[in-house]
Amino acid sequence: MGYETLDAVQIGSRIRNLREGRQETMLDLSKAIGTSESAIGMYESGQRVPRDEIKIRIAEHFTVPVESIFFPREQHETCEKGA
């Protein structure tokens, strides 16, 4: 069984919510994870999905599991229950 991923807009919304929850700017986040501010804007607007390496950096920055940002909630909640 493969993993279902969220669409780019949903992912962008989660990243933006995490960033705003910390009262960080897109520039703050871009510096923290080593990418450009324009890339953050594209992620948050749903124009682009980060590559795996950047996904990990984003999750580590916000100290959350990668799954909580990039996969449907039902899917990773089910995985956690089975662990």
Beta strands, then each sheet from edge to edge (+ up, - down):
end
